[in-house]
């Protein structure tokens, strides 16, 4: 029983460290703020590594969809593509 508890704690810590590493990398790139790093780290600890990865994938897809809707709504599609080039 004790070894199973230690394994769970290690997996939680691993997921939190991975979350922190990803969050810190994105923070250093200027893509997210410090609060986002804390949120990503906490989600890693709460969800575990596999569920955390799924949650991050869903969040990225949702953010991309919202960005596309805003680009179309504001009628800045051409300007956006020029900015990307």
Secondary structure, DSSP 8 states (H G I E B T S, - for coil): -HHHHHHHHHHHHHHHHHHHHHHHHHHHTTSS-HHHHHHHHHHHHHH-HHHHHHHHHHHHHHHHHHHHHHHHHTT-HHHHHHHH-
